[in-house]
Amino acid sequence: MARVTNKGIIGAVGNVVFFEMNGKEYAKSKKGKTPKNKKVPLTKEQSVFKIMVNYANPMIEGLKSKFHFHFTTFPYNNGRKWGMKKYKSYLKGKGLEFNTDWNIANLNEFSDLTQLMEINLSIKDEGNGKLIVVIPEHNPRNEFRAPSSTYKINLKLVAMSSGFGETDDVLRFAEIKHSILYSETEIPEQELVIETGANMGNICVVALALEYCRSKSDNFVEDKHWLPGALIAMGKLK
């Protein structure tokens, strides 16, 4: 309510407030009430991104001590993007099974695994946390690009699994290494076993890195262009 005086109007009329200051009359609009912040539900895209940050990021972080190239924001961004695409497909009811499509996510921005290795590994889920990695028959010199004087190539495979928020299972890492002599001319199909130690229903991501060695030892070439690493498969364990 406003009050009329010999000096004019003092108070409020509607949304306008009249007042005096330093002998002069002024008018201003009332401040509206600040609405209480309502919690806006996340979109599906935001929900999947949050899941990737909470569960995929720690997996990639754990690879820093196992893969030899320098980790920037690239492996996290590229790994999340790859994982989100697969996880969104899973949420649509298309399943999340290991397959042989060789759709990968490079983690080292300076080294493309698909340009250095032409064979496609396939991964089979045998149940009870056991994965079988199948390396097809190949000739190393035809199927791998390698720096000069390469003696052998190590294939380092890391399986990372957790409940991904669906269960409270902790993050687990399982690692194996397989060496290929670069001088071999024909290597038959081979099967490698990874015992993940994870429970049925856990989501597992498999990563692969190559190490080029110029001697019988495991002293690898440290040039960042010869240190490929990638996420190669993602599946829900049977």
N, C-alpha and C positions, 0 to 999 in steps of 0.2 A: 504494500500500500504506500502511496506517495502522500506527502504533506505539502500544501500550498502555503507559502509564506510571502512576506513582502519582498523577499529576495528572489522568489521564484519557486520552482518545484523541487522538493527534497524527497528522495526515495525512489521507488520503482513504479513504472507504469508498463504493464505487460513485460516484455523482455528487455526494456530499456531502464537503466538506473541513472537518476539525476543526482548530482552531488556538487558540493562546493569545495574548492581547493585554492588556497592563496587568494581569496576574494573573488574568484571567478567561478562561473557555473559550467559544469561539464555533464555530458551524457555518454553512457557506454552500454553495450549489450551485456546481458547476464551471461555468465559462463554456464554452459550446459553441463548436466551431470555426466561425469565420465562413466561409461558403461563398464560393468565388471567384465574382466577378461574371461571369455568362455573358452574352454579347451576344445579346439577344433580337431576332429579326428583326422589322422593321417590318411593321405591317399594311398592307393595300393602301391604306386611307384615309391612313395616315401617309406612305406612299411618295408618293402623289399630292400631298399637302400639301407635302412636302419639295421636289418638283419645282416646284410653284408658287412656293414661296419662292425657290428658286434661279434660276428663269428668268422667271416672270411678274412678280415684284416689281421686278426691274431695268427691265422694260418700263414699268411704271407710274411708277417713279422718273424715267425719262427724259421722261415727259410733263409733269413739273413746270415745265420751262423752256418748254414749248410751249403749255400751257393756262393760263389766267389766274386761275383760282380757287385759294384756299388749300388745300393738301393736308394733311389730317389722317390719322388711321388709317382713315377711312372708305373712301377709294378703294382702299387695299390690301386691306382685308377683303372689300369687295364684289367687287372685281376677281378676287381669288383664289377666292372662292366660285363665281363665274360660270365661271371657267376650269377649276376642279376638276370641275364637272359635265360640261363638254364633254370634258375629257381622260379622265375615267373612262369615258365612253361610247365614246371612241376606243379605250381599252385593252380594252374588251369586244368589239372587232372591228366596231363600227358605223361606222367611218370617221371622218375629220375633214375635212369639206369645207365650203367656204363655201356658205351657203344664204340663203334670203330669209325666214326665219321671224321676223326682227326681234326676236330674243331678246337684250336688251342688258343691260349692267351700268352703271348710273349711277355716276359718279365724284365728282360734286359733290352732297353731301347736301342742298343748299339749292335745287337746280334739276333738275327731272326732264325729260330730253330728250323723252320721249314726250308730255309735256303741252304742250310748246312747238312740236313739229314732228310733223305728222300723216302726212307722206309716209314711206314705207319705202324706204330705199336697198337695192339688191341688189348683190352683189359676185360677179364671175365670175373664175375663175382661168384665164388664157390660156396658162399655162406659161411657162417661162424667167423666172420671177420677176415676171411682168407681171399686174397686177390691173386689171380694168375695173369701175368703180363706176357703176352706172346710177341716174340720178335720174329718176323718172317725170314725165310731164307734170303740171303743177300751176299753180295760181293762188296766188302767195305770200301774199296777204292772207287767203286761205281756209285755207291749210295751215300757216301759221306764226303763232304768237302773238308779238308784239313790243312793246317799250316805245314810248311816244309819240315821234313825230318820227323814227322809224327810216327811214333812207335806203336802206340795203342790209344784207344778212345775209351774212357770210362763213361758208362751210362749210370748216372745217379738218380734213383727213383725214391721219392718221398711221398708216403701216403699220410694224409692229415684228416682226422675225423673227429666229429663232436656231435652233440645233440641238436645243434642249430636252433636252440630255443624250444624244440619240440619235446625234448627230455632234458634232464639235468646232467647228462654225461659230459665229462670234461674233455678238453682238447688233447688228442693223442697224436704222436708222430711215430712213424715206422719207416726205416730207411734201409735200402739195399743198394749195392753197387755191382755192376757187371762190366767186365773189361772185354773189349774186342781188339784183337791184333790187327793193325792196319795192313799188314802184309798178306793176310789170308786172302785167298781168291774165291772161296765159296764156303759160306757158313750156313749149315742147315737151320731150320726153324728151331727156336729154343723157347722154353717156358720158364719164367722166373716167378717165384712165390713171394708175396708180401703178406706177412701175418700182421694185420693192423692192430690186433688186440682190442678192437672196438666191438660194440654190441650191435645186434640187429636193430635196424631203424636209424642208426647214426648216418649222418651224411658225410661222405668221404670225398676228398679232393686229392688227385694224384698230380705231382709235379715231376718234371724231368729236367736234368741239366746234363750237359756234355762237358767232359774234361779231356783236353788233348795233352798227351804226355809224350815227350821226346826220348824217354828211356824206360827201362823196366820199372822204375820207381813211379810213385804217384805225384811227382813234381810236375804240375800242370802248367800249360802256357797261360800267362797272366794278362795277355792283351785282351781288353774288354770286348773286342770284336770276335774273339774266339772263346767266349764264355756264355754260350746260349743257355737259357733256362725258360721254362714255360709251364703253365698249368695245362695238362693234357686231357683230363677226364674228371667227371664229377658224377657221383651216384649215391643212391640210398642203399645201404648194406642190407642184404637179405638175412 
